[in-house]
Amino acid sequence: MTFTEVSFAYTSHPDSLKCISFSLEKGSKTALVGPNGAGKTTLLLMCNGTLRPSSGEVDIGGRSIQYDSRSLRDVRRRVGMVFQNSDSQLFAPTVYQDVAFGPLNLGFSEDEIKRVVSESLFAVGLSGYERRPPHHLSGGEKKRVAIAGVLAMQPEILIFDEPTSSLDPAGAAEIMDLLEEINHRGVTILLSTHDVELAYSWADDVVLIEGGEILHHGPPRSAFCDTDLMRRAHLTLPTVLSLHHHLAARGMMDPADPPSGILDIAQKIEKMASIRTTPHSPALIYLIDAASGVDGILSSLQKTVSPLRIGVMGTTAKRLLAEAEITADFTYGVIDASILHALRMEPVVIITTGGMIDRVRARIRTFSEESGIPLSLLPVLSTTHD
């Protein structure tokens, strides 16, 4: 998706967007970050043709959006959007009918509709809510139903306006983990937020916007490490960068090497203090491919390794654990949480499947190479560990 010199003004108002130009790479995770009133929602509404630019063009797949009814149906089939106010997106008598509305209008078969509705509701933690009226749900539950309705349409690009609003911290983290999984399947995601912590930890790419103008477009570090730029955008530094900034100013850390997150800053503090917090070899991290089954393999492992922390990643793995009535210790931020527990000499098992397995391996390998601390990832291939 590409914006080329896009401007927009509401009737009798000054420009809300001023000659905006930037592109979303296919498969990217991009956060549109700015304070309230910066123009974030207006820009998002351009993505699926809800608003038409006063000037400039929005391209999807190399083709400029056309604003006739037939063209817009195709655009909204490819670009799904979840609004900040979930009430504006929910209208059917039951949750099932709401989530099924999009697939039904796309011509899905009855069996396919049942499948995608079931999978989408499970993914957002609302299995069993099918018959409930949406207007009886809490704000957070309504948000999850709205997300499920968009997921059920299986779009190429997902647009989220403040996806974690109305959610408690744990629920918000679960939603962001879900977006991570969806992106790993190749779906491009653009979300708006004023939450710098969320944007810094989650996004591959950040677009800073203020007063309807793009201030910066690039990796999170290049945006959030620039204190002058953050002041111009009326934003504060993420906590880990604020800590790093103060320590670097006192000559205690390298100002040119900002941390990527909590795990990274913990390692930098360890080096800074010349204290080795892991005097012994880290505990093993086990890996179970959920496609091979979960219950028997995990039970056998727990008999050999105790106590054992359990982390689960991905919709399929979460479903299998739920069916087996197994409770995980953590279901979001799983890889870094597993590393931290291993460094504390606490064995961990990560349960996931598909391409997420490669992501686990790559992250643990990268951590070992960068930190110099050898972590061992042991695939569990059978139910025998004697």
KARA-V271509 format. One line per field, one symbol per residue. phi: phi as a letter, one per 40 degrees, with the letter a starting at -180 (. if undefined). burial: + if it has 9 or more other C-alpha atoms within 8 Angstrom, else -. Layout:
phi = ???
burial = ???
This chain:
phi = .bbbfcbabcdgbcdcbbfcbabbcdgcbbbcbacdgchccdcccccbgcbbdcagbbbbggbccbbcdcccccccccbcbbccccccbbaccbddccccdcdcccgccccccdcccccccccbgbdgcdcccdccccdcccdccccccccccfccbbbbcfcbcgbcdcccccccccccccccchccbbbbabcccccccbccbbbcbaggbccaaicdcccccccccccccfbbcddcccccdcccccgcacccbcccidcccccccdcccfbccbcbccccbcbbccccgbdcccccccccbacbcbbbbgccccccccccfbcccabafcccccccccccgbdbbbbaagcccccccccccccccccgbcbbbbcbbacbbc
burial = +++++++++-----+++++++--+--+++++++++--+++-++++++++---+--+++++----+-----++--++++++++++-+--++-+-+++++++++++---+----++-+++-+++++-+--++-+++--+-+++++++++++++++-++++++++++--+---++++++++++++++-+++++++++-+--++-++++++++++++++++++++-+++---+++-+-+-++-+++-++-+++---+-+--+++--+++-++-+++---------+++++++++--++--++++++-----+++++++++++++++-----+-+++-++-+++++++++++++++++--++--++-+++-+++-----+-+--+--+---
